[in-house]
């Protein structure tokens, strides 16, 4: 019993240290790395993500914009309208924008984007897409990068965190909404890390 108690205390300390580390690496500001990339990738699910991606495309920071996780019944003008973007922008930018409709989680986003890149590579030629700018909420960026690097190891990924005014990272535990969000994201990150470690170990043993 004493051993179990000590183990529980050790795991609790480990969990707390990991949580502290996670909250410290969440980006507090948007990136200042605005170099051009071959494509911009936006993950749906958070405020201002799509608007940020469209702005970057309009500034010609990439040739393509791919929005992952869009409802299959939502058209591009409707998507723009829902995110506070002038629907007429779809007329001028629409040919450079693609949407994926199958992703339901972050791993699905990574898979969907990988399949889109592979289709584009076959159409335009190998190495046509060598870099992407990944646009998602700042609290989601760590886990998204983990999934995308695992799925796309040969693609250079530039993180572009979107900062939400509704997520309070300073004294985050004092805000119920932010506290729930941070704890949920942290636990999802732990699950992703464990899954990645298992996959790596299996592949290593097979090699």
PyMOL commands that place a pseudoatom at each C-alpha (Angstrom):
pseudoatom trace, name=CA, resn=UNK, resi=1, chain=A, elem=C, hetatm=0, pos=[0.000, 0.000, 0.000]
pseudoatom trace, name=CA, resn=UNK, resi=2, chain=A, elem=C, hetatm=0, pos=[2.819, 2.393, 0.835]
pseudoatom trace, name=CA, resn=UNK, resi=3, chain=A, elem=C, hetatm=0, pos=[4.407, 1.711, -2.548]
pseudoatom trace, name=CA, resn=UNK, resi=4, chain=A, elem=C, hetatm=0, pos=[1.127, 2.474, -4.314]
pseudoatom trace, name=CA, resn=UNK, resi=5, chain=A, elem=C, hetatm=0, pos=[0.721, 5.721, -2.397]
pseudoatom trace, name=CA, resn=UNK, resi=6, chain=A, elem=C, hetatm=0, pos=[4.274, 6.797, -3.252]
pseudoatom trace, name=CA, resn=UNK, resi=7, chain=A, elem=C, hetatm=0, pos=[3.695, 5.872, -6.897]
pseudoatom trace, name=CA, resn=UNK, resi=8, chain=A, elem=C, hetatm=0, pos=[0.470, 7.893, -6.951]
pseudoatom trace, name=CA, resn=UNK, resi=9, chain=A, elem=C, hetatm=0, pos=[2.235, 10.902, -5.429]
pseudoatom trace, name=CA, resn=UNK, resi=10, chain=A, elem=C, hetatm=0, pos=[5.081, 10.586, -7.954]
pseudoatom trace, name=CA, resn=UNK, resi=11, chain=A, elem=C, hetatm=0, pos=[2.643, 10.418, -10.870]
pseudoatom trace, name=CA, resn=UNK, resi=12, chain=A, elem=C, hetatm=0, pos=[0.712, 13.394, -9.528]
pseudoatom trace, name=CA, resn=UNK, resi=13, chain=A, elem=C, hetatm=0, pos=[3.906, 15.443, -9.274]
pseudoatom trace, name=CA, resn=UNK, resi=14, chain=A, elem=C, hetatm=0, pos=[4.909, 14.358, -12.772]
pseudoatom trace, name=CA, resn=UNK, resi=15, chain=A, elem=C, hetatm=0, pos=[1.467, 15.353, -14.071]
pseudoatom trace, name=CA, resn=UNK, resi=16, chain=A, elem=C, hetatm=0, pos=[1.668, 18.748, -12.365]
pseudoatom trace, name=CA, resn=UNK, resi=17, chain=A, elem=C, hetatm=0, pos=[5.177, 19.445, -13.677]
pseudoatom trace, name=CA, resn=UNK, resi=18, chain=A, elem=C, hetatm=0, pos=[4.063, 18.496, -17.177]
pseudoatom trace, name=CA, resn=UNK, resi=19, chain=A, elem=C, hetatm=0, pos=[1.021, 20.745, -16.914]
pseudoatom trace, name=CA, resn=UNK, resi=20, chain=A, elem=C, hetatm=0, pos=[3.178, 23.664, -15.811]
pseudoatom trace, name=CA, resn=UNK, resi=21, chain=A, elem=C, hetatm=0, pos=[5.573, 23.058, -18.698]
pseudoatom trace, name=CA, resn=UNK, resi=22, chain=A, elem=C, hetatm=0, pos=[2.690, 22.861, -21.166]
pseudoatom trace, name=CA, resn=UNK, resi=23, chain=A, elem=C, hetatm=0, pos=[1.215, 26.180, -20.043]
pseudoatom trace, name=CA, resn=UNK, resi=24, chain=A, elem=C, hetatm=0, pos=[4.639, 27.808, -20.379]
pseudoatom trace, name=CA, resn=UNK, resi=25, chain=A, elem=C, hetatm=0, pos=[5.190, 26.784, -24.008]
pseudoatom trace, name=CA, resn=UNK, resi=26, chain=A, elem=C, hetatm=0, pos=[1.773, 27.922, -25.245]
pseudoatom trace, name=CA, resn=UNK, resi=27, chain=A, elem=C, hetatm=0, pos=[2.516, 30.918, -27.520]
pseudoatom trace, name=CA, resn=UNK, resi=28, chain=A, elem=C, hetatm=0, pos=[1.454, 34.217, -25.970]
pseudoatom trace, name=CA, resn=UNK, resi=29, chain=A, elem=C, hetatm=0, pos=[1.823, 36.239, -29.162]
pseudoatom trace, name=CA, resn=UNK, resi=30, chain=A, elem=C, hetatm=0, pos=[1.372, 35.595, -32.849]
pseudoatom trace, name=CA, resn=UNK, resi=31, chain=A, elem=C, hetatm=0, pos=[4.432, 34.618, -34.851]
pseudoatom trace, name=CA, resn=UNK, resi=32, chain=A, elem=C, hetatm=0, pos=[6.729, 37.268, -36.294]
pseudoatom trace, name=CA, resn=UNK, resi=33, chain=A, elem=C, hetatm=0, pos=[8.005, 34.747, -38.837]
pseudoatom trace, name=CA, resn=UNK, resi=34, chain=A, elem=C, hetatm=0, pos=[6.088, 35.860, -41.909]
pseudoatom trace, name=CA, resn=UNK, resi=35, chain=A, elem=C, hetatm=0, pos=[8.314, 34.344, -44.563]
pseudoatom trace, name=CA, resn=UNK, resi=36, chain=A, elem=C, hetatm=0, pos=[6.516, 32.882, -47.537]
pseudoatom trace, name=CA, resn=UNK, resi=37, chain=A, elem=C, hetatm=0, pos=[5.556, 29.206, -47.575]
pseudoatom trace, name=CA, resn=UNK, resi=38, chain=A, elem=C, hetatm=0, pos=[4.204, 26.998, -50.334]
pseudoatom trace, name=CA, resn=UNK, resi=39, chain=A, elem=C, hetatm=0, pos=[0.831, 26.616, -48.611]
pseudoatom trace, name=CA, resn=UNK, resi=40, chain=A, elem=C, hetatm=0, pos=[-1.211, 27.857, -45.669]
pseudoatom trace, name=CA, resn=UNK, resi=41, chain=A, elem=C, hetatm=0, pos=[-3.142, 25.280, -43.658]
pseudoatom trace, name=CA, resn=UNK, resi=42, chain=A, elem=C, hetatm=0, pos=[-5.961, 26.285, -41.314]
pseudoatom trace, name=CA, resn=UNK, resi=43, chain=A, elem=C, hetatm=0, pos=[-7.539, 23.927, -38.785]
pseudoatom trace, name=CA, resn=UNK, resi=44, chain=A, elem=C, hetatm=0, pos=[-11.175, 24.744, -38.048]
pseudoatom trace, name=CA, resn=UNK, resi=45, chain=A, elem=C, hetatm=0, pos=[-12.481, 24.812, -34.505]
pseudoatom trace, name=CA, resn=UNK, resi=46, chain=A, elem=C, hetatm=0, pos=[-11.374, 28.129, -33.044]
pseudoatom trace, name=CA, resn=UNK, resi=47, chain=A, elem=C, hetatm=0, pos=[-12.250, 31.778, -33.418]
pseudoatom trace, name=CA, resn=UNK, resi=48, chain=A, elem=C, hetatm=0, pos=[-10.388, 33.862, -36.028]
pseudoatom trace, name=CA, resn=UNK, resi=49, chain=A, elem=C, hetatm=0, pos=[-8.414, 30.931, -37.497]
pseudoatom trace, name=CA, resn=UNK, resi=50, chain=A, elem=C, hetatm=0, pos=[-10.032, 31.027, -40.939]
pseudoatom trace, name=CA, resn=UNK, resi=51, chain=A, elem=C, hetatm=0, pos=[-9.971, 34.824, -41.073]
pseudoatom trace, name=CA, resn=UNK, resi=52, chain=A, elem=C, hetatm=0, pos=[-6.240, 34.768, -40.297]
pseudoatom trace, name=CA, resn=UNK, resi=53, chain=A, elem=C, hetatm=0, pos=[-5.598, 32.216, -43.042]
pseudoatom trace, name=CA, resn=UNK, resi=54, chain=A, elem=C, hetatm=0, pos=[-7.498, 34.255, -45.636]
pseudoatom trace, name=CA, resn=UNK, resi=55, chain=A, elem=C, hetatm=0, pos=[-5.612, 37.411, -44.651]
pseudoatom trace, name=CA, resn=UNK, resi=56, chain=A, elem=C, hetatm=0, pos=[-2.289, 35.609, -45.101]
pseudoatom trace, name=CA, resn=UNK, resi=57, chain=A, elem=C, hetatm=0, pos=[-3.374, 34.324, -48.509]
pseudoatom trace, name=CA, resn=UNK, resi=58, chain=A, elem=C, hetatm=0, pos=[-4.516, 37.805, -49.565]
pseudoatom trace, name=CA, resn=UNK, resi=59, chain=A, elem=C, hetatm=0, pos=[-1.064, 39.090, -48.570]
pseudoatom trace, name=CA, resn=UNK, resi=60, chain=A, elem=C, hetatm=0, pos=[0.397, 36.451, -50.926]
pseudoatom trace, name=CA, resn=UNK, resi=61, chain=A, elem=C, hetatm=0, pos=[2.260, 34.625, -48.155]
pseudoatom trace, name=CA, resn=UNK, resi=62, chain=A, elem=C, hetatm=0, pos=[1.561, 31.358, -50.006]
pseudoatom trace, name=CA, resn=UNK, resi=63, chain=A, elem=C, hetatm=0, pos=[0.082, 30.122, -53.261]
pseudoatom trace, name=CA, resn=UNK, resi=64, chain=A, elem=C, hetatm=0, pos=[-2.555, 27.892, -51.668]
pseudoatom trace, name=CA, resn=UNK, resi=65, chain=A, elem=C, hetatm=0, pos=[-4.835, 27.831, -48.653]
pseudoatom trace, name=CA, resn=UNK, resi=66, chain=A, elem=C, hetatm=0, pos=[-6.230, 24.549, -47.357]
pseudoatom trace, name=CA, resn=UNK, resi=67, chain=A, elem=C, hetatm=0, pos=[-8.942, 24.603, -44.668]
pseudoatom trace, name=CA, resn=UNK, resi=68, chain=A, elem=C, hetatm=0, pos=[-9.229, 21.287, -42.860]
pseudoatom trace, name=CA, resn=UNK, resi=69, chain=A, elem=C, hetatm=0, pos=[-12.328, 20.042, -41.061]
pseudoatom trace, name=CA, resn=UNK, resi=70, chain=A, elem=C, hetatm=0, pos=[-15.049, 21.997, -42.896]
pseudoatom trace, name=CA, resn=UNK, resi=71, chain=A, elem=C, hetatm=0, pos=[-18.627, 20.775, -42.739]
pseudoatom trace, name=CA, resn=UNK, resi=72, chain=A, elem=C, hetatm=0, pos=[-19.415, 19.062, -46.024]
pseudoatom trace, name=CA, resn=UNK, resi=73, chain=A, elem=C, hetatm=0, pos=[-22.609, 21.100, -46.457]
pseudoatom trace, name=CA, resn=UNK, resi=74, chain=A, elem=C, hetatm=0, pos=[-20.871, 24.469, -46.051]
pseudoatom trace, name=CA, resn=UNK, resi=75, chain=A, elem=C, hetatm=0, pos=[-19.913, 26.405, -49.176]
pseudoatom trace, name=CA, resn=UNK, resi=76, chain=A, elem=C, hetatm=0, pos=[-16.933, 28.737, -49.310]
pseudoatom trace, name=CA, resn=UNK, resi=77, chain=A, elem=C, hetatm=0, pos=[-19.029, 31.955, -49.299]
pseudoatom trace, name=CA, resn=UNK, resi=78, chain=A, elem=C, hetatm=0, pos=[-21.014, 30.612, -46.308]
pseudoatom trace, name=CA, resn=UNK, resi=79, chain=A, elem=C, hetatm=0, pos=[-17.790, 29.742, -44.519]
pseudoatom trace, name=CA, resn=UNK, resi=80, chain=A, elem=C, hetatm=0, pos=[-16.497, 33.251, -45.125]
pseudoatom trace, name=CA, resn=UNK, resi=81, chain=A, elem=C, hetatm=0, pos=[-19.724, 34.827, -43.888]
pseudoatom trace, name=CA, resn=UNK, resi=82, chain=A, elem=C, hetatm=0, pos=[-19.738, 32.685, -40.725]
pseudoatom trace, name=CA, resn=UNK, resi=83, chain=A, elem=C, hetatm=0, pos=[-16.199, 33.867, -39.919]
pseudoatom trace, name=CA, resn=UNK, resi=84, chain=A, elem=C, hetatm=0, pos=[-16.742, 37.565, -40.537]
pseudoatom trace, name=CA, resn=UNK, resi=85, chain=A, elem=C, hetatm=0, pos=[-15.139, 37.615, -43.992]
pseudoatom trace, name=CA, resn=UNK, resi=86, chain=A, elem=C, hetatm=0, pos=[-16.697, 39.366, -46.977]
pseudoatom trace, name=CA, resn=UNK, resi=87, chain=A, elem=C, hetatm=0, pos=[-18.206, 36.512, -49.079]
pseudoatom trace, name=CA, resn=UNK, resi=88, chain=A, elem=C, hetatm=0, pos=[-17.114, 38.353, -52.227]
pseudoatom trace, name=CA, resn=UNK, resi=89, chain=A, elem=C, hetatm=0, pos=[-13.537, 37.455, -51.326]
pseudoatom trace, name=CA, resn=UNK, resi=90, chain=A, elem=C, hetatm=0, pos=[-14.425, 33.925, -52.422]
pseudoatom trace, name=CA, resn=UNK, resi=91, chain=A, elem=C, hetatm=0, pos=[-14.693, 35.213, -55.988]
pseudoatom trace, name=CA, resn=UNK, resi=92, chain=A, elem=C, hetatm=0, pos=[-11.105, 36.492, -56.047]
pseudoatom trace, name=CA, resn=UNK, resi=93, chain=A, elem=C, hetatm=0, pos=[-9.416, 33.941, -53.775]
pseudoatom trace, name=CA, resn=UNK, resi=94, chain=A, elem=C, hetatm=0, pos=[-11.620, 30.908, -54.281]
pseudoatom trace, name=CA, resn=UNK, resi=95, chain=A, elem=C, hetatm=0, pos=[-9.451, 29.303, -56.958]
pseudoatom trace, name=CA, resn=UNK, resi=96, chain=A, elem=C, hetatm=0, pos=[-6.544, 29.224, -54.503]
pseudoatom trace, name=CA, resn=UNK, resi=97, chain=A, elem=C, hetatm=0, pos=[-8.555, 27.795, -51.602]
pseudoatom trace, name=CA, resn=UNK, resi=98, chain=A, elem=C, hetatm=0, pos=[-9.364, 24.127, -50.978]
pseudoatom trace, name=CA, resn=UNK, resi=99, chain=A, elem=C, hetatm=0, pos=[-11.362, 22.605, -48.146]
pseudoatom trace, name=CA, resn=UNK, resi=100, chain=A, elem=C, hetatm=0, pos=[-11.281, 19.182, -46.519]
pseudoatom trace, name=CA, resn=UNK, resi=101, chain=A, elem=C, hetatm=0, pos=[-14.473, 17.665, -45.148]
pseudoatom trace, name=CA, resn=UNK, resi=102, chain=A, elem=C, hetatm=0, pos=[-13.416, 14.431, -43.449]
pseudoatom trace, name=CA, resn=UNK, resi=103, chain=A, elem=C, hetatm=0, pos=[-11.318, 15.500, -40.436]
pseudoatom trace, name=CA, resn=UNK, resi=104, chain=A, elem=C, hetatm=0, pos=[-13.029, 15.310, -37.042]
pseudoatom trace, name=CA, resn=UNK, resi=105, chain=A, elem=C, hetatm=0, pos=[-9.995, 15.723, -34.765]
pseudoatom trace, name=CA, resn=UNK, resi=106, chain=A, elem=C, hetatm=0, pos=[-6.366, 16.845, -34.888]
pseudoatom trace, name=CA, resn=UNK, resi=107, chain=A, elem=C, hetatm=0, pos=[-5.055, 13.513, -36.119]
pseudoatom trace, name=CA, resn=UNK, resi=108, chain=A, elem=C, hetatm=0, pos=[-7.724, 13.622, -38.819]
pseudoatom trace, name=CA, resn=UNK, resi=109, chain=A, elem=C, hetatm=0, pos=[-6.560, 17.132, -39.730]
pseudoatom trace, name=CA, resn=UNK, resi=110, chain=A, elem=C, hetatm=0, pos=[-2.990, 15.904, -40.162]
pseudoatom trace, name=CA, resn=UNK, resi=111, chain=A, elem=C, hetatm=0, pos=[-4.140, 12.977, -42.288]
pseudoatom trace, name=CA, resn=UNK, resi=112, chain=A, elem=C, hetatm=0, pos=[-6.432, 15.140, -44.408]
pseudoatom trace, name=CA, resn=UNK, resi=113, chain=A, elem=C, hetatm=0, pos=[-3.723, 17.734, -45.062]
pseudoatom trace, name=CA, resn=UNK, resi=114, chain=A, elem=C, hetatm=0, pos=[-1.189, 15.010, -45.898]
pseudoatom trace, name=CA, resn=UNK, resi=115, chain=A, elem=C, hetatm=0, pos=[-3.571, 13.533, -48.475]
pseudoatom trace, name=CA, resn=UNK, resi=116, chain=A, elem=C, hetatm=0, pos=[-4.174, 16.987, -49.968]
pseudoatom trace, name=CA, resn=UNK, resi=117, chain=A, elem=C, hetatm=0, pos=[-0.431, 17.632, -50.238]
pseudoatom trace, name=CA, resn=UNK, resi=118, chain=A, elem=C, hetatm=0, pos=[0.106, 14.233, -51.872]
pseudoatom trace, name=CA, resn=UNK, resi=119, chain=A, elem=C, hetatm=0, pos=[-2.625, 14.946, -54.442]
pseudoatom trace, name=CA, resn=UNK, resi=120, chain=A, elem=C, hetatm=0, pos=[-1.086, 18.323, -55.200]
pseudoatom trace, name=CA, resn=UNK, resi=121, chain=A, elem=C, hetatm=0, pos=[2.388, 16.764, -55.520]
pseudoatom trace, name=CA, resn=UNK, resi=122, chain=A, elem=C, hetatm=0, pos=[1.083, 14.270, -58.077]
pseudoatom trace, name=CA, resn=UNK, resi=123, chain=A, elem=C, hetatm=0, pos=[-0.645, 17.034, -60.006]
pseudoatom trace, name=CA, resn=UNK, resi=124, chain=A, elem=C, hetatm=0, pos=[2.063, 19.697, -59.867]
pseudoatom trace, name=CA, resn=UNK, resi=125, chain=A, elem=C, hetatm=0, pos=[5.116, 17.508, -59.441]
pseudoatom trace, name=CA, resn=UNK, resi=126, chain=A, elem=C, hetatm=0, pos=[7.239, 16.157, -56.633]
pseudoatom trace, name=CA, resn=UNK, resi=127, chain=A, elem=C, hetatm=0, pos=[8.449, 18.705, -54.062]
pseudoatom trace, name=CA, resn=UNK, resi=128, chain=A, elem=C, hetatm=0, pos=[5.845, 21.245, -55.183]
pseudoatom trace, name=CA, resn=UNK, resi=129, chain=A, elem=C, hetatm=0, pos=[4.842, 21.635, -51.531]
pseudoatom trace, name=CA, resn=UNK, resi=130, chain=A, elem=C, hetatm=0, pos=[7.880, 21.712, -49.270]
pseudoatom trace, name=CA, resn=UNK, resi=131, chain=A, elem=C, hetatm=0, pos=[6.643, 24.061, -46.559]
pseudoatom trace, name=CA, resn=UNK, resi=132, chain=A, elem=C, hetatm=0, pos=[3.358, 24.964, -44.922]
pseudoatom trace, name=CA, resn=UNK, resi=133, chain=A, elem=C, hetatm=0, pos=[2.222, 27.623, -42.456]
pseudoatom trace, name=CA, resn=UNK, resi=134, chain=A, elem=C, hetatm=0, pos=[0.043, 25.949, -39.847]
pseudoatom trace, name=CA, resn=UNK, resi=135, chain=A, elem=C, hetatm=0, pos=[-2.704, 28.218, -38.503]
pseudoatom trace, name=CA, resn=UNK, resi=136, chain=A, elem=C, hetatm=0, pos=[-4.527, 27.171, -35.347]
pseudoatom trace, name=CA, resn=UNK, resi=137, chain=A, elem=C, hetatm=0, pos=[-5.250, 28.503, -31.856]
pseudoatom trace, name=CA, resn=UNK, resi=138, chain=A, elem=C, hetatm=0, pos=[-2.231, 29.039, -29.621]
pseudoatom trace, name=CA, resn=UNK, resi=139, chain=A, elem=C, hetatm=0, pos=[-3.407, 26.530, -26.982]
pseudoatom trace, name=CA, resn=UNK, resi=140, chain=A, elem=C, hetatm=0, pos=[-3.838, 23.891, -29.711]
pseudoatom trace, name=CA, resn=UNK, resi=141, chain=A, elem=C, hetatm=0, pos=[-0.529, 24.484, -31.498]
pseudoatom trace, name=CA, resn=UNK, resi=142, chain=A, elem=C, hetatm=0, pos=[1.693, 22.118, -29.468]
pseudoatom trace, name=CA, resn=UNK, resi=143, chain=A, elem=C, hetatm=0, pos=[-0.500, 19.082, -30.105]
pseudoatom trace, name=CA, resn=UNK, resi=144, chain=A, elem=C, hetatm=0, pos=[-1.120, 20.049, -33.725]
pseudoatom trace, name=CA, resn=UNK, resi=145, chain=A, elem=C, hetatm=0, pos=[2.618, 20.273, -34.416]
pseudoatom trace, name=CA, resn=UNK, resi=146, chain=A, elem=C, hetatm=0, pos=[3.161, 16.867, -32.814]
pseudoatom trace, name=CA, resn=UNK, resi=147, chain=A, elem=C, hetatm=0, pos=[0.550, 15.281, -35.077]
pseudoatom trace, name=CA, resn=UNK, resi=148, chain=A, elem=C, hetatm=0, pos=[1.691, 17.084, -38.224]
pseudoatom trace, name=CA, resn=UNK, resi=149, chain=A, elem=C, hetatm=0, pos=[5.405, 16.392, -37.763]
pseudoatom trace, name=CA, resn=UNK, resi=150, chain=A, elem=C, hetatm=0, pos=[4.603, 12.707, -37.263]
pseudoatom trace, name=CA, resn=UNK, resi=151, chain=A, elem=C, hetatm=0, pos=[2.485, 12.603, -40.412]
pseudoatom trace, name=CA, resn=UNK, resi=152, chain=A, elem=C, hetatm=0, pos=[4.606, 14.938, -42.582]
pseudoatom trace, name=CA, resn=UNK, resi=153, chain=A, elem=C, hetatm=0, pos=[8.252, 14.555, -41.517]
pseudoatom trace, name=CA, resn=UNK, resi=154, chain=A, elem=C, hetatm=0, pos=[9.633, 15.917, -44.791]
pseudoatom trace, name=CA, resn=UNK, resi=155, chain=A, elem=C, hetatm=0, pos=[7.544, 19.089, -44.845]
pseudoatom trace, name=CA, resn=UNK, resi=156, chain=A, elem=C, hetatm=0, pos=[8.820, 22.240, -43.132]
pseudoatom trace, name=CA, resn=UNK, resi=157, chain=A, elem=C, hetatm=0, pos=[6.092, 23.503, -40.826]
pseudoatom trace, name=CA, resn=UNK, resi=158, chain=A, elem=C, hetatm=0, pos=[5.955, 27.096, -39.595]
pseudoatom trace, name=CA, resn=UNK, resi=159, chain=A, elem=C, hetatm=0, pos=[3.577, 27.508, -36.649]
pseudoatom trace, name=CA, resn=UNK, resi=160, chain=A, elem=C, hetatm=0, pos=[1.212, 30.470, -36.831]
pseudoatom trace, name=CA, resn=UNK, resi=161, chain=A, elem=C, hetatm=0, pos=[-0.706, 30.650, -33.537]
pseudoatom trace, name=CA, resn=UNK, resi=162, chain=A, elem=C, hetatm=0, pos=[-3.945, 32.593, -33.362]
pseudoatom trace, name=CA, resn=UNK, resi=163, chain=A, elem=C, hetatm=0, pos=[-4.441, 34.390, -30.063]
pseudoatom trace, name=CA, resn=UNK, resi=164, chain=A, elem=C, hetatm=0, pos=[-7.984, 34.376, -28.669]
pseudoatom trace, name=CA, resn=UNK, resi=165, chain=A, elem=C, hetatm=0, pos=[-9.106, 37.145, -26.328]
pseudoatom trace, name=CA, resn=UNK, resi=166, chain=A, elem=C, hetatm=0, pos=[-11.377, 34.651, -24.577]
pseudoatom trace, name=CA, resn=UNK, resi=167, chain=A, elem=C, hetatm=0, pos=[-8.476, 32.430, -23.463]
pseudoatom trace, name=CA, resn=UNK, resi=168, chain=A, elem=C, hetatm=0, pos=[-6.728, 33.923, -20.431]
pseudoatom trace, name=CA, resn=UNK, resi=169, chain=A, elem=C, hetatm=0, pos=[-3.293, 32.360, -20.051]
pseudoatom trace, name=CA, resn=UNK, resi=170, chain=A, elem=C, hetatm=0, pos=[-2.237, 34.670, -17.240]
pseudoatom trace, name=CA, resn=UNK, resi=171, chain=A, elem=C, hetatm=0, pos=[-3.536, 33.015, -14.049]
pseudoatom trace, name=CA, resn=UNK, resi=172, chain=A, elem=C, hetatm=0, pos=[-5.485, 30.624, -16.256]
pseudoatom trace, name=CA, resn=UNK, resi=173, chain=A, elem=C, hetatm=0, pos=[-6.718, 28.578, -13.278]
pseudoatom trace, name=CA, resn=UNK, resi=174, chain=A, elem=C, hetatm=0, pos=[-8.847, 31.507, -12.123]
pseudoatom trace, name=CA, resn=UNK, resi=175, chain=A, elem=C, hetatm=0, pos=[-11.030, 31.427, -15.263]
pseudoatom trace, name=CA, resn=UNK, resi=176, chain=A, elem=C, hetatm=0, pos=[-13.384, 28.385, -15.419]
pseudoatom trace, name=CA, resn=UNK, resi=177, chain=A, elem=C, hetatm=0, pos=[-13.611, 28.347, -19.229]
pseudoatom trace, name=CA, resn=UNK, resi=178, chain=A, elem=C, hetatm=0, pos=[-9.867, 28.653, -19.753]
pseudoatom trace, name=CA, resn=UNK, resi=179, chain=A, elem=C, hetatm=0, pos=[-9.136, 26.159, -16.962]
pseudoatom trace, name=CA, resn=UNK, resi=180, chain=A, elem=C, hetatm=0, pos=[-11.366, 23.542, -18.593]
pseudoatom trace, name=CA, resn=UNK, resi=181, chain=A, elem=C, hetatm=0, pos=[-9.831, 24.230, -22.010]
pseudoatom trace, name=CA, resn=UNK, resi=182, chain=A, elem=C, hetatm=0, pos=[-6.226, 24.017, -20.778]
pseudoatom trace, name=CA, resn=UNK, resi=183, chain=A, elem=C, hetatm=0, pos=[-6.761, 20.797, -18.809]
pseudoatom trace, name=CA, resn=UNK, resi=184, chain=A, elem=C, hetatm=0, pos=[-8.601, 19.174, -21.712]
pseudoatom trace, name=CA, resn=UNK, resi=185, chain=A, elem=C, hetatm=0, pos=[-5.885, 20.147, -24.185]
pseudoatom trace, name=CA, resn=UNK, resi=186, chain=A, elem=C, hetatm=0, pos=[-3.147, 18.973, -21.825]
pseudoatom trace, name=CA, resn=UNK, resi=187, chain=A, elem=C, hetatm=0, pos=[-4.738, 15.540, -21.414]
pseudoatom trace, name=CA, resn=UNK, resi=188, chain=A, elem=C, hetatm=0, pos=[-5.199, 15.247, -25.182]
pseudoatom trace, name=CA, resn=UNK, resi=189, chain=A, elem=C, hetatm=0, pos=[-1.532, 16.156, -25.611]
pseudoatom trace, name=CA, resn=UNK, resi=190, chain=A, elem=C, hetatm=0, pos=[-0.518, 13.425, -23.147]
pseudoatom trace, name=CA, resn=UNK, resi=191, chain=A, elem=C, hetatm=0, pos=[-2.585, 10.880, -25.069]
pseudoatom trace, name=CA, resn=UNK, resi=192, chain=A, elem=C, hetatm=0, pos=[-1.011, 11.991, -28.350]
pseudoatom trace, name=CA, resn=UNK, resi=193, chain=A, elem=C, hetatm=0, pos=[2.496, 11.763, -26.875]
pseudoatom trace, name=CA, resn=UNK, resi=194, chain=A, elem=C, hetatm=0, pos=[1.853, 8.243, -25.568]
pseudoatom trace, name=CA, resn=UNK, resi=195, chain=A, elem=C, hetatm=0, pos=[0.433, 7.172, -28.923]
pseudoatom trace, name=CA, resn=UNK, resi=196, chain=A, elem=C, hetatm=0, pos=[3.438, 8.601, -30.775]
pseudoatom trace, name=CA, resn=UNK, resi=197, chain=A, elem=C, hetatm=0, pos=[5.852, 6.855, -28.398]
pseudoatom trace, name=CA, resn=UNK, resi=198, chain=A, elem=C, hetatm=0, pos=[4.104, 3.515, -28.918]
pseudoatom trace, name=CA, resn=UNK, resi=199, chain=A, elem=C, hetatm=0, pos=[4.117, 3.899, -32.699]
pseudoatom trace, name=CA, resn=UNK, resi=200, chain=A, elem=C, hetatm=0, pos=[7.803, 4.842, -32.643]
pseudoatom trace, name=CA, resn=UNK, resi=201, chain=A, elem=C, hetatm=0, pos=[8.652, 1.847, -30.447]
pseudoatom trace, name=CA, resn=UNK, resi=202, chain=A, elem=C, hetatm=0, pos=[6.724, -0.546, -32.688]
pseudoatom trace, name=CA, resn=UNK, resi=203, chain=A, elem=C, hetatm=0, pos=[8.396, 0.783, -35.808]
pseudoatom trace, name=CA, resn=UNK, resi=204, chain=A, elem=C, hetatm=0, pos=[11.800, 0.604, -34.124]
pseudoatom trace, name=CA, resn=UNK, resi=205, chain=A, elem=C, hetatm=0, pos=[11.286, -3.029, -33.132]
pseudoatom trace, name=CA, resn=UNK, resi=206, chain=A, elem=C, hetatm=0, pos=[10.160, -3.917, -36.637]
pseudoatom trace, name=CA, resn=UNK, resi=207, chain=A, elem=C, hetatm=0, pos=[13.203, -2.303, -38.245]
for i in range(1, 207): cmd.bond("trace and resi %d" % i, "trace and resi %d" % (i + 1))
show_as sticks, trace
zoom trace
